[in-house]
Amino acid sequence: GEVSQTIWDGGATASKKRILSAEADIQSRQLEVSLYSIRQRVENIFLGILLIDKQIAQNEIVIKSLYRNRENVQAGIEHGVSYKSDLSVIDVNILNYKQTISALQSDRKAYVTMLGKLTGEDLSQARFAEPPMNLPIDTTTLSRPELQLYKAQLQQVQVQRQDLQSNLYPKLNLSLQGGIGRPGLNMLKNEFEPYYTVGVKLQWNLGALYSRKNDLRKIAIQKEQIEREQETFLFNTMLDVTDQLNEIHKAENVLEQDREIIRLREDIRQAGEEQYKQGVIMMTDLMDMIDDEFNAKVTESLHQVQLIMAICNLKNTLGQN
């Protein structure tokens, strides 16, 4: 029989371990990139729930306002200064807003179900609050998981280059061969006797020398490709940052205008309530004023969520969540 033991493998074993470690690191980084891409979808659903909550709240506010006007109309009917048809106009509007709330609640339930499936949690009883809008945001710091993936890929290229180097070194093995033979090692004695030999075997893969230049060229091309992809990613990301900063500033300006529009609509509606009491306008005119105020507030809610979304998108782009 023969027993062989490697004394020195030229660093091949250590090189293979580094290659396996680099491959495992890349797989881990790729998973992080995949999970990060899901964040955007989760946030969009979450912000959709926030918008629905705001719309429900606005509908409930306008219903309270309609009930208050209903009481005034009821009192006016009792004193002979209002028409029963005015009461019907208000009741129809109340029902319309209640229908809207029911539809919004159904949409909210569907959104919460989707969010629960994405997060793996039961969110049916959860309450959702607006995230803090911390401004300004440091746009000079980029912490995206893609950068760690590129780093891992470049590290793998370096490990592959080191592996090529280890293939150039000879492998040294110690071998022990033994047995029983007739004759043994002494050819002059025609008898069974044990024998053994000890030797050192040197292996050198000269083929690695011939393929080294081509292998190095392939590794260099691979490294250059990774570096170009990283540069392109950084360039496109900073373009996105510039665009998203503009979206944030635009949303902030629109919200300032929304607040002024709502203030004016509230003044118009309050004046309309007094005009109706004095018989200057019809109930349908007052309902139009109430609807206009409601629509202005709903528009503000939409713009508020758009601002939050723009901030979240910017933080996602920068990897600052």
Secondary structure, 3 states (H helix, E strand, C coil): CEEEEEEECCCHHHHHHHHHHHHHHHHHHHHHHHHHHHHHHHHHHHHHHHHHHHHHHHHHHHHHHHHHHHHHHHHHHHCCCCCHHHHHHHHHHHHHHHHHHHHHHHHHHHHHHHHHHHHCCCCCCCCCCCCCCCCCCCCCCCCCHHHHHHHHHHHHHHHHHHHHHHCCCCEEEEEEEEEEECCCCCCCCCCCEEEEEEEEEEECCCHHHHHHHHHHHHHHHHHHHHHHHHHHHHHHHHHHHHHHHHHHHHHHHHHHHHHHHHHHHHHHHHHHHHHHHCCCCCHHHHHHHHHHHHHHHHHHHHHHHHHHHHHHHHHHHHCCC
